Amino acid sequence: MNEKPRRPKSTQTRRPPASPTRKPAVPSSGKRVTLPRALSKLGFCSRTQAEELIRAGQVSVNGRTVSDTEAWIDLDTAKLAVDGKKVAAEAPVYLMLNKPRGLVTTRHDPEGRPTVFDCLKGHDQPHLSPVGRLDKASEGLLLFTNDTQFANALLDPETHVAKTYHVQIDTLVDEAMLEAMTKGIEQDGEILKARRAIKLREGEKNSWLEIELDEGKNRHIRRMLEALNIATLRLIRVAIGDLVLGDLEKGAVRALSGEELKSLKAQSASVTKR
């Protein structure tokens, strides 16, 4: 039986054409970042918002539209634009607000409720965002910045930057309650725990506590107290790290001092130095 001659195997391997904006095997320098990360580092928007803009074809690099959210660029040389308008690094802004009760922590509320940005008249900038959240019924210290790296470091659980709250509850406190909060309470499948919980003062029917957290789960303190059948009457954040609310008036805004900013950055250095 005659066999058909076999074609010699090609010694060449076909490879897809390389894209200059795709992620390299090893980034060539610390200035190479993904395009969403670049827009975030420049203070233009969050990474999530950047990905939406990129997918929508609104972002260009060196005059060419890029729709790949995993594209890498060099921050030193790339010229970025959104909707044809150049994107450049903004001067970093760091503000603190004494949030009044009744405001929602968002820029635009679909229900038309007043927001924390109503307090920022004269200070607000297009890319300014709150660092974390305080729910509508909560009060106190809330930070705003356009420095996304700083914000992410403060919020990252690995930094364990403490947040301190003064909380009024509808009952008299005892040592068993405080111990339960520091040991941890399971609620809805999560362990809710305080780093520290102490009694500040008490009246005939209610008490004030100081509670310190090193993590920030949704409605953390309120849920933790609910699990103990305790109602929260008031919740005021009084400190983030060693930055204290102090005597800042309700609804007032001020810029952080150089020393305050330096201290907060030092406390979150384990993430910012990555």
C-alpha positions as CSV (number, residue, x, y, z in Angstrom):
1,M,0.0,0.0,0.0
2,N,1.4,3.3,-1.1
3,E,1.7,6.0,1.6
4,K,1.1,9.6,0.9
5,P,4.1,11.7,1.4
6,R,3.9,13.8,4.5
7,R,4.5,17.5,4.4
8,P,7.5,18.6,6.3
9,K,6.6,20.4,9.6
10,S,7.3,24.1,9.6
11,T,10.0,25.2,12.0
12,Q,8.3,28.5,12.4
13,T,5.7,29.2,15.1
14,R,2.9,31.5,14.2
15,R,2.4,34.2,16.9
16,P,-0.3,36.8,17.1
17,P,1.0,40.3,16.3
18,A,2.2,42.0,19.5
19,S,0.2,45.0,20.7
20,P,2.4,47.9,22.1
21,T,-0.2,48.6,24.8
22,R,-0.7,45.0,26.1
23,K,0.8,44.1,29.4
24,P,4.4,43.1,29.1
25,A,5.7,39.9,30.7
26,V,7.7,42.1,33.1
27,P,6.9,45.9,33.2
28,S,10.0,47.8,32.1
29,S,9.8,50.3,34.9
30,G,7.8,51.5,37.9
31,K,6.2,54.1,35.7
32,R,4.4,51.5,33.6
33,V,0.9,51.0,34.8
34,T,-2.4,49.8,33.4
35,L,-4.5,52.5,31.7
36,P,-7.2,52.5,34.4
37,R,-4.5,52.8,37.1
38,A,-3.0,55.7,35.2
39,L,-6.3,57.6,35.2
40,S,-6.7,56.9,38.8
41,K,-3.1,57.9,39.8
42,L,-3.6,61.2,37.9
43,G,-6.7,61.9,40.0
44,F,-9.1,61.9,37.1
45,C,-11.4,59.2,38.4
46,S,-11.5,55.8,40.1
47,R,-10.2,52.7,38.4
48,T,-13.8,51.4,38.1
49,Q,-14.9,54.6,36.4
50,A,-11.8,54.5,34.2
51,E,-12.6,51.0,33.0
52,E,-16.1,52.2,32.0
53,L,-14.7,55.2,30.0
54,I,-12.1,52.9,28.3
55,R,-14.7,50.3,27.3
56,A,-16.9,53.1,25.9
57,G,-14.1,54.3,23.6
58,Q,-13.7,57.7,25.4
59,V,-10.0,57.3,26.2
60,S,-7.1,57.9,23.9
61,V,-3.3,57.3,24.4
62,N,-1.0,59.4,22.2
63,G,-3.9,60.3,19.9
64,R,-5.2,56.7,19.4
65,T,-8.4,55.4,21.1
66,V,-7.7,52.5,23.4
67,S,-10.6,50.2,24.4
68,D,-8.5,47.6,26.2
69,T,-8.8,47.9,30.0
70,E,-5.7,45.8,30.5
71,A,-3.5,48.1,28.3
72,W,-0.3,49.3,29.9
73,I,1.2,52.7,29.4
74,D,4.2,54.7,30.6
75,L,3.2,57.6,32.8
76,D,6.3,59.6,31.9
77,T,5.7,59.6,28.2
78,A,2.1,58.8,27.4
79,K,-0.3,61.6,26.5
80,L,-3.8,60.7,27.8
81,A,-7.1,62.3,26.8
82,V,-10.8,61.6,27.7
83,D,-13.3,62.8,25.1
84,G,-10.5,64.6,23.4
85,K,-9.5,66.6,26.5
86,K,-6.0,66.2,27.8
87,V,-5.7,64.5,31.2
88,A,-3.0,65.9,33.4
89,A,-2.1,65.3,37.1
90,E,-4.1,67.6,39.4
91,A,-2.8,69.2,42.5
92,P,-3.6,66.9,45.3
93,V,-6.4,68.0,47.7
94,Y,-7.0,66.7,51.2
95,L,-10.1,67.9,53.1
96,M,-11.9,67.0,56.3
97,L,-15.6,67.5,56.9
98,N,-17.6,67.3,60.1
99,K,-20.5,65.5,58.5
100,P,-24.0,66.4,59.8
101,R,-26.6,63.8,60.4
102,G,-29.1,63.3,57.5
103,L,-26.6,63.6,54.5
104,V,-25.8,60.7,52.3
105,T,-22.2,60.0,51.3
106,T,-22.4,60.3,47.5
107,R,-22.1,63.0,44.9
108,H,-25.5,62.5,43.3
109,D,-28.4,60.8,45.0
110,P,-31.1,59.2,42.8
111,E,-33.7,60.0,45.4
112,G,-32.8,63.7,45.5
113,R,-31.7,63.6,49.2
114,P,-29.0,66.1,50.4
115,T,-25.5,64.8,50.1
116,V,-22.1,65.5,51.8
117,F,-21.1,67.5,48.7
118,D,-23.6,70.1,49.6
119,C,-21.1,71.1,52.3
120,L,-18.2,71.5,49.9
121,K,-19.3,74.6,48.1
122,G,-16.1,76.5,47.3
123,H,-14.0,73.4,47.9
124,D,-15.5,70.8,45.5
125,Q,-13.5,69.7,42.4
126,P,-14.6,67.3,39.6
127,H,-12.5,64.4,40.8
128,L,-12.8,64.8,44.6
129,S,-14.2,61.7,46.4
130,P,-15.0,60.7,50.0
131,V,-12.5,58.4,51.6
132,G,-14.9,55.6,52.8
133,R,-18.5,56.3,53.9
134,L,-20.6,57.4,56.8
135,D,-24.2,56.3,56.6
136,K,-27.1,58.9,56.5
137,A,-27.7,58.7,60.2
138,S,-24.0,58.9,61.2
139,E,-22.0,62.0,61.9
140,G,-18.4,63.2,62.2
141,L,-15.1,63.0,60.5
142,L,-15.2,62.4,56.8
143,L,-12.2,62.8,54.5
144,F,-12.2,63.9,50.8
145,T,-9.3,63.7,48.3
146,N,-8.4,63.4,44.7
147,D,-5.4,61.3,45.6
148,T,-6.7,57.8,45.0
149,Q,-3.5,56.1,46.2
150,F,-3.8,57.8,49.5
151,A,-7.5,57.0,49.8
152,N,-6.9,53.3,48.9
153,A,-4.1,53.0,51.5
154,L,-6.3,54.4,54.3
155,L,-9.1,52.0,53.4
156,D,-7.0,48.9,52.8
157,P,-7.6,46.4,55.7
158,E,-3.9,45.6,55.7
159,T,-2.9,49.0,57.1
160,H,-5.2,48.7,60.1
161,V,-5.6,52.5,60.4
162,A,-7.9,52.9,63.3
163,K,-11.2,54.7,63.1
164,T,-12.6,55.9,66.5
165,Y,-16.3,56.6,67.2
166,H,-18.4,58.0,70.1
167,V,-21.6,56.0,70.2
168,Q,-24.8,56.7,72.3
169,I,-26.8,53.6,73.0
170,D,-30.3,53.1,74.5
171,T,-29.2,51.1,77.6
172,L,-26.7,51.1,80.4
173,V,-23.4,49.4,79.5
174,D,-21.7,46.6,81.4
175,E,-18.4,44.8,81.1
176,A,-20.0,41.8,79.4
177,M,-21.2,44.0,76.5
178,L,-17.8,45.5,76.1
179,E,-16.0,42.2,76.2
180,A,-18.4,40.7,73.7
181,M,-17.6,43.5,71.2
182,T,-13.9,43.1,71.5
183,K,-14.0,39.3,71.3
184,G,-16.3,39.5,68.2
185,I,-19.9,38.8,67.4
186,E,-21.3,36.8,64.5
187,Q,-24.0,38.5,62.6
188,D,-25.3,37.5,59.1
189,G,-22.4,35.2,58.6
190,E,-19.8,37.8,59.5
191,I,-17.7,38.3,62.6
192,L,-18.0,41.9,63.7
193,K,-15.3,43.0,66.1
194,A,-14.0,46.2,67.8
195,R,-10.4,46.7,68.5
196,R,-11.3,48.6,71.6
197,A,-14.6,49.4,73.4
198,I,-14.8,51.5,76.6
199,K,-17.5,53.4,78.5
200,L,-17.3,57.1,78.4
201,R,-20.3,58.1,80.5
202,E,-23.8,57.1,81.3
203,G,-27.1,58.6,82.4
204,E,-30.2,57.0,83.9
205,K,-31.2,55.1,80.7
206,N,-28.4,55.4,78.1
207,S,-24.7,55.3,77.8
208,W,-21.9,56.8,75.6
209,L,-19.2,54.4,74.4
210,E,-15.9,54.9,72.6
211,I,-15.4,52.2,70.0
212,E,-12.3,51.8,67.8
213,L,-12.3,49.8,64.6
214,D,-9.4,48.7,62.4
215,E,-11.7,47.5,59.7
216,G,-14.9,49.0,58.2
217,K,-17.6,46.5,57.3
218,N,-21.0,47.8,56.2
219,R,-22.8,49.4,59.2
220,H,-20.3,47.6,61.3
221,I,-21.0,49.2,64.7
222,R,-24.8,49.4,64.3
223,R,-25.0,45.7,63.3
224,M,-22.6,44.7,66.1
225,L,-24.8,46.4,68.7
226,E,-28.0,45.1,67.1
227,A,-26.7,41.6,67.6
228,L,-26.5,42.4,71.3
229,N,-30.1,43.8,71.2
230,I,-28.8,47.4,71.7
231,A,-30.1,50.3,69.6
232,T,-27.7,53.0,68.4
233,L,-29.0,56.5,69.2
234,R,-26.1,58.5,67.8
235,L,-22.9,57.5,66.1
236,I,-20.1,60.1,65.6
237,R,-16.7,59.4,64.1
238,V,-14.2,61.4,66.0
239,A,-10.8,60.3,64.7
240,I,-9.1,58.5,61.8
241,G,-5.7,57.3,63.0
242,D,-4.4,60.3,65.0
243,L,-6.3,62.8,63.0
244,V,-9.1,64.1,65.3
245,L,-12.3,65.9,64.5
246,G,-11.6,68.4,67.3
247,D,-13.7,71.5,67.4
248,L,-14.5,71.7,63.7
249,E,-18.1,72.9,63.5
250,K,-20.9,70.8,62.1
251,G,-21.0,71.0,58.3
252,A,-17.7,72.8,58.2
253,V,-14.7,71.9,55.9
254,R,-11.0,72.5,56.2
255,A,-7.8,71.4,54.5
256,L,-5.5,69.0,56.3
257,S,-2.3,70.5,57.6
258,G,1.0,69.3,56.3
259,E,1.7,67.5,59.6
260,E,-1.7,65.9,59.7
261,L,-1.2,64.6,56.1
262,K,2.3,63.4,56.8
263,S,1.2,61.5,59.8
264,L,-1.7,59.8,58.0
265,K,0.5,58.8,55.1
266,A,3.0,57.3,57.6
267,Q,0.3,55.2,59.3
268,S,-0.7,53.8,55.9
269,A,2.8,53.4,54.6
270,S,2.6,49.6,54.3
271,V,0.3,50.0,51.3
272,T,1.5,53.3,49.8
273,K,5.1,52.0,49.5
274,R,4.0,49.1,47.3
